Amino acid sequence: MQLNSPEISVVVPVYKCCDCLFELYNRLASVLSSLSVDFEIVLVNDASPDESWDVISQLAASDSRVKGISLSRNFGQHQAITAGLLQSHGKWVVVMDCDLQDMPEEIARLYATAQAGYKVVVGKRKVRQDSVVKKVLSRFFYIVFNNLSDIKFNRNLTNFGIYHRMVIDSILACKEQSRSFGLLALWVGFRRIEIDVEHSRRTRGKSSYSFMRMVGLAIDSIIAHSNKLLVLTVKFGLSMSLLSVFGIIWFVARYILHGTTVAGWTSLIISIFFVAGLIVGCIGVVGLYVGKIFDEVKQRPHYIIETTTGRGVDDDK
């Protein structure tokens, strides 16, 4: 932490939300000023195709407490969060979305709760203001994730929360390519509490998370945080082998007792295709993990900064 660091940093990844940014800034400035603390707002443009960077530049030019970072391409929400975390210097760091579904007014409650000795205070949506499809997909994702990973995650939790600098530094010390912020915050530990927060309905734009993108995030998160898929693959293979042994014993016993062979070309072919499909599937699971290793050993940066607003941004990060 730098000398004269602010008490609170707010890190916001920005994508397709230029219409929200002025209101977001005004509400953040109002809430943080009411807390009578020094603060900074770090806005990370994740190569948004709209005019988001122009708005961020205007805000930074009018208020030195606003930092603007623009990435060279769309690296993804969690990589953008990482970029913002590295550029933040506050004792406490608030992470939130830019679409105003995370309500800035809740920061006061998060900060007050943190003063009771918690290192992490995370918002839990009392009523989730999303489409039915997104709710169903989210529920399915967390059921699968919680059963296939070593981390149990409440589907009503958000990234929206306040985190002590010690927690942020611990998260940044994790160098893996998979940058699911909420899962990393769970993994590093520290004393945490989850409190109910209001979740606002989206009034502008739409979510950038398509169905296929959510599927990709689910697969990436499961593989990055658990080897249970590999364990299940081994168990399933052993179970199939055991069943085949029982099948052989049954066929032999039938031949000895009745002197007949088991006919059935169709059933044989179906069995072959079934087993072949299982083998290919198992190889595919192993391939996913090998691909994850391939991504890690390349040691590429999590993001590339194209430009900054030039105010208070560390060029060496």
C-alpha positions as CSV (number, residue, x, y, z in Angstrom):
1,M,0.0,0.0,0.0
2,Q,1.3,3.5,-0.9
3,L,1.7,6.4,1.4
4,N,-1.4,8.5,1.6
5,S,-3.4,5.6,0.2
6,P,-7.2,6.1,0.2
7,E,-9.4,4.4,2.7
8,I,-11.6,2.8,0.0
9,S,-10.9,1.9,-3.7
10,V,-13.8,1.0,-5.9
11,V,-13.0,-1.3,-8.8
12,V,-15.5,-1.5,-11.7
13,P,-15.0,-3.5,-14.9
14,V,-16.8,-1.7,-17.7
15,Y,-18.3,-3.3,-20.8
16,K,-21.2,-2.0,-22.8
17,C,-22.4,0.4,-20.1
18,C,-21.5,3.9,-21.3
19,D,-25.1,5.0,-20.5
20,C,-24.7,4.1,-16.9
21,L,-21.3,5.6,-16.1
22,F,-22.2,9.2,-15.3
23,E,-24.9,8.0,-12.9
24,L,-22.6,5.4,-11.4
25,Y,-19.9,8.0,-10.8
26,N,-22.4,10.5,-9.2
27,R,-23.9,7.9,-6.9
28,L,-20.5,6.5,-5.9
29,A,-19.1,10.0,-5.2
30,S,-22.2,10.8,-3.1
31,V,-22.0,7.7,-1.0
32,L,-18.3,7.7,-0.5
33,S,-18.2,11.4,0.4
34,S,-20.9,10.8,3.0
35,L,-18.6,8.3,4.7
36,S,-16.0,11.1,5.2
37,V,-13.2,8.9,3.8
38,D,-10.6,9.3,1.1
39,F,-11.5,7.2,-1.9
40,E,-10.6,6.4,-5.5
41,I,-12.7,4.9,-8.3
42,V,-10.9,2.6,-10.8
43,L,-12.8,2.1,-14.0
44,V,-11.5,-0.7,-16.3
45,N,-12.7,-0.5,-19.9
46,D,-12.6,-4.1,-21.1
47,A,-12.5,-3.1,-24.8
48,S,-16.1,-2.1,-24.7
49,P,-17.4,-1.5,-28.3
50,D,-19.5,1.6,-27.2
51,E,-18.3,5.0,-26.0
52,S,-17.4,3.8,-22.5
53,W,-13.8,4.9,-22.8
54,D,-14.7,8.4,-23.8
55,V,-17.0,8.7,-20.8
56,I,-14.3,7.3,-18.5
57,S,-11.8,9.8,-19.9
58,Q,-14.2,12.7,-19.2
59,L,-14.8,11.5,-15.6
60,A,-11.1,11.2,-15.0
61,A,-10.4,14.6,-16.4
62,S,-13.0,16.2,-14.1
63,D,-12.1,14.3,-10.9
64,S,-8.5,13.2,-10.0
65,R,-10.0,10.5,-7.8
66,V,-11.1,8.6,-10.9
67,K,-8.6,6.3,-12.6
68,G,-9.3,5.0,-16.1
69,I,-7.7,1.9,-17.6
70,S,-8.4,0.6,-21.1
71,L,-7.4,-3.0,-22.1
72,S,-6.1,-3.8,-25.6
73,R,-9.0,-6.3,-26.2
74,N,-11.8,-7.9,-24.4
75,F,-10.1,-10.2,-21.9
76,G,-13.2,-10.9,-19.8
77,Q,-14.8,-9.5,-16.6
78,H,-12.5,-11.3,-14.1
79,Q,-9.3,-10.3,-15.9
80,A,-10.6,-6.7,-16.0
81,I,-11.2,-6.9,-12.2
82,T,-7.6,-8.2,-11.8
83,A,-6.3,-5.2,-13.7
84,G,-8.3,-2.8,-11.5
85,L,-7.2,-4.6,-8.3
86,L,-3.5,-4.1,-9.3
87,Q,-4.1,-0.4,-9.8
88,S,-6.0,0.1,-6.6
89,H,-4.3,1.3,-3.4
90,G,-7.1,1.5,-0.8
91,K,-7.1,-0.2,2.5
92,W,-10.5,-1.5,1.6
93,V,-11.5,-2.4,-2.0
94,V,-15.0,-2.6,-3.3
95,V,-15.6,-4.7,-6.4
96,M,-18.9,-4.1,-8.2
97,D,-20.4,-4.3,-11.7
98,C,-21.0,-1.2,-13.8
99,D,-24.6,-1.8,-14.8
100,L,-26.1,-0.4,-11.5
101,Q,-27.6,-3.7,-10.5
102,D,-25.1,-3.5,-7.7
103,M,-26.4,-0.4,-5.9
104,P,-23.7,2.0,-4.8
105,E,-25.7,3.0,-1.8
106,E,-25.1,-0.5,-0.3
107,I,-21.4,0.3,0.1
108,A,-22.0,2.2,3.3
109,R,-23.5,-0.9,4.9
110,L,-20.7,-3.1,3.6
111,Y,-18.1,-0.8,5.0
112,A,-19.8,-0.4,8.4
113,T,-20.1,-4.2,8.7
114,A,-16.4,-4.6,7.8
115,Q,-15.5,-2.4,10.8
116,A,-16.7,-5.2,13.1
117,G,-13.6,-7.2,12.4
118,Y,-14.4,-8.9,9.1
119,K,-11.9,-9.0,6.2
120,V,-14.5,-9.8,3.6
121,V,-18.1,-8.6,3.4
122,V,-19.9,-9.9,0.4
123,G,-23.4,-9.0,-0.8
124,K,-26.1,-11.6,-1.1
125,R,-29.0,-10.8,-3.3
126,K,-32.3,-11.0,-1.4
127,V,-34.3,-11.0,-4.6
128,R,-32.4,-11.6,-7.8
129,Q,-33.6,-9.1,-10.5
130,D,-32.6,-11.2,-13.6
131,S,-34.5,-12.9,-16.3
132,V,-36.0,-16.4,-15.7
133,V,-33.6,-17.9,-18.2
134,K,-30.6,-16.5,-16.4
135,K,-31.9,-17.6,-13.0
136,V,-32.4,-21.2,-14.3
137,L,-29.0,-21.3,-15.9
138,S,-27.4,-19.9,-12.8
139,R,-29.1,-22.4,-10.5
140,F,-28.0,-25.3,-12.8
141,F,-24.4,-23.9,-12.9
142,Y,-24.1,-23.8,-9.1
143,I,-25.7,-27.2,-8.6
144,V,-23.1,-28.7,-11.0
145,F,-20.2,-26.6,-9.6
146,N,-20.9,-27.4,-6.0
147,N,-21.1,-31.1,-6.7
148,L,-17.9,-31.2,-8.9
149,S,-15.7,-28.8,-6.9
150,D,-14.2,-28.5,-3.5
151,I,-15.7,-25.1,-3.0
152,K,-19.4,-24.6,-2.0
153,F,-20.7,-21.4,-3.5
154,N,-24.1,-19.8,-2.7
155,R,-25.8,-18.9,-6.0
156,N,-27.2,-15.7,-4.5
157,L,-23.7,-14.3,-3.8
158,T,-22.2,-11.7,-6.1
159,N,-18.7,-10.2,-6.6
160,F,-20.2,-7.1,-5.0
161,G,-18.5,-6.7,-1.7
162,I,-15.7,-5.0,0.3
163,Y,-12.4,-6.7,0.8
164,H,-9.4,-5.8,3.0
165,R,-6.1,-5.1,1.3
166,M,-4.7,-8.3,2.8
167,V,-7.4,-10.3,1.0
168,I,-6.8,-8.5,-2.3
169,D,-3.0,-9.0,-2.1
170,S,-3.7,-12.7,-1.4
171,I,-5.9,-13.0,-4.4
172,L,-3.4,-11.2,-6.6
173,A,-0.7,-13.7,-5.4
174,C,-2.7,-16.4,-7.2
175,K,-1.2,-16.4,-10.7
176,E,-3.4,-18.9,-12.5
177,Q,-5.1,-17.9,-15.7
178,S,-8.6,-18.7,-14.4
179,R,-9.5,-15.5,-12.6
180,S,-13.0,-16.1,-11.1
181,F,-12.8,-13.4,-8.5
182,G,-15.6,-14.7,-6.2
183,L,-14.1,-18.2,-6.1
184,L,-10.6,-16.9,-5.4
185,A,-12.0,-14.8,-2.6
186,L,-13.5,-17.9,-1.1
187,W,-10.3,-19.9,-1.5
188,V,-8.0,-17.5,0.2
189,G,-10.1,-17.6,3.3
190,F,-10.0,-14.8,6.0
191,R,-12.9,-13.9,8.3
192,R,-15.9,-13.2,6.1
193,I,-19.6,-12.5,6.3
194,E,-22.4,-12.4,3.8
195,I,-25.1,-9.8,4.1
196,D,-28.3,-9.2,2.2
197,V,-28.2,-6.4,-0.3
198,E,-30.7,-4.9,-2.7
199,H,-30.3,-6.1,-6.3
200,S,-31.6,-3.6,-8.8
201,R,-33.3,-4.4,-12.0
202,R,-31.2,-3.8,-15.2
203,T,-32.6,-0.7,-16.8
204,R,-30.0,-0.3,-19.6
205,G,-28.4,-2.7,-22.0
206,K,-28.3,-6.4,-21.5
207,S,-25.9,-9.0,-20.0
208,S,-22.8,-9.8,-22.0
209,Y,-23.0,-13.4,-20.7
210,S,-24.5,-15.5,-23.4
211,F,-25.5,-19.1,-22.8
212,M,-22.3,-20.5,-24.4
213,R,-20.2,-18.0,-22.5
214,M,-21.8,-19.1,-19.2
215,V,-21.1,-22.8,-20.2
216,G,-17.5,-21.9,-20.9
217,L,-17.2,-20.1,-17.5
218,A,-18.7,-23.1,-15.8
219,I,-16.3,-25.6,-17.3
220,D,-13.3,-23.4,-16.7
221,S,-14.3,-22.8,-13.1
222,I,-14.9,-26.5,-12.4
223,I,-11.6,-27.6,-14.0
224,A,-9.6,-24.7,-12.3
225,H,-10.9,-25.5,-8.8
226,S,-11.3,-29.3,-8.7
227,N,-10.0,-32.6,-10.0
228,K,-13.3,-34.4,-9.2
229,L,-14.0,-34.8,-12.9
230,L,-10.9,-36.9,-13.3
231,V,-11.7,-38.9,-10.2
232,L,-15.2,-39.5,-11.4
233,T,-13.8,-40.6,-14.8
234,V,-11.6,-43.2,-13.1
235,K,-14.4,-44.5,-10.9
236,F,-16.7,-44.8,-13.9
237,G,-14.1,-46.7,-15.8
238,L,-13.5,-49.1,-13.0
239,S,-17.3,-49.6,-12.6
240,M,-17.6,-50.4,-16.3
241,S,-14.7,-52.9,-16.0
242,L,-16.4,-54.5,-13.0
243,L,-19.7,-54.8,-14.8
244,S,-17.9,-56.4,-17.8
245,V,-16.4,-59.0,-15.5
246,F,-19.8,-59.9,-14.1
247,G,-21.1,-60.1,-17.7
248,I,-18.3,-62.5,-18.7
249,I,-19.1,-64.7,-15.7
250,W,-22.8,-64.7,-16.6
251,F,-22.1,-65.6,-20.3
252,V,-19.7,-68.4,-19.2
253,A,-22.2,-69.8,-16.7
254,R,-25.0,-69.7,-19.2
255,Y,-22.9,-71.6,-21.7
256,I,-21.9,-74.3,-19.2
257,L,-25.5,-74.7,-17.8
258,H,-27.4,-74.5,-21.1
259,G,-24.8,-75.1,-23.8
260,T,-26.0,-72.0,-25.7
261,T,-24.1,-69.0,-26.8
262,V,-25.6,-65.5,-26.6
263,A,-26.5,-64.3,-30.1
264,G,-27.1,-60.7,-31.0
265,W,-25.1,-58.8,-33.6
266,T,-27.1,-55.6,-32.8
267,S,-26.5,-55.7,-29.1
268,L,-22.8,-56.3,-29.8
269,I,-22.4,-53.3,-32.0
270,I,-24.4,-51.1,-29.6
271,S,-22.1,-52.2,-26.8
272,I,-19.0,-51.4,-28.9
273,F,-20.3,-47.9,-29.7
274,F,-21.3,-47.3,-26.1
275,V,-17.9,-48.2,-24.7
276,A,-16.1,-46.3,-27.5
277,G,-18.2,-43.2,-26.6
278,L,-17.2,-43.6,-23.0
279,I,-13.6,-43.9,-23.9
280,V,-13.7,-40.8,-26.1
281,G,-15.5,-38.9,-23.3
282,C,-12.9,-39.9,-20.7
283,I,-10.1,-38.8,-23.0
284,G,-11.9,-35.5,-23.5
285,V,-12.1,-34.9,-19.8
286,V,-8.3,-35.6,-19.5
287,G,-7.8,-33.3,-22.5
288,L,-9.6,-30.4,-20.7
289,Y,-7.2,-30.7,-17.9
290,V,-4.2,-31.0,-20.2
291,G,-5.5,-27.9,-22.0
292,K,-5.6,-26.0,-18.7
293,I,-2.0,-27.0,-18.0
294,F,-1.1,-25.8,-21.5
295,D,-2.7,-22.4,-20.8
296,E,-0.8,-22.1,-17.5
297,V,2.6,-23.0,-18.8
298,K,2.5,-20.3,-21.5
299,Q,2.5,-17.8,-18.6
300,R,0.8,-15.1,-20.7
301,P,-0.3,-11.9,-18.9
302,H,-3.8,-11.9,-17.7
303,Y,-4.5,-8.7,-19.6
304,I,-2.7,-6.0,-21.6
305,I,-3.2,-2.3,-20.9
306,E,-3.5,-0.2,-24.1
307,T,-3.9,3.2,-22.5
308,T,-4.8,4.9,-19.2
309,T,-6.1,8.3,-18.2
310,G,-2.7,9.2,-17.0
311,R,-3.7,10.1,-13.5
312,G,-2.5,8.0,-10.6
313,V,-2.1,4.9,-12.7
314,D,1.0,2.8,-12.1
315,D,2.6,2.1,-15.4
316,D,4.7,-0.8,-14.0
317,K,1.8,-3.1,-13.2
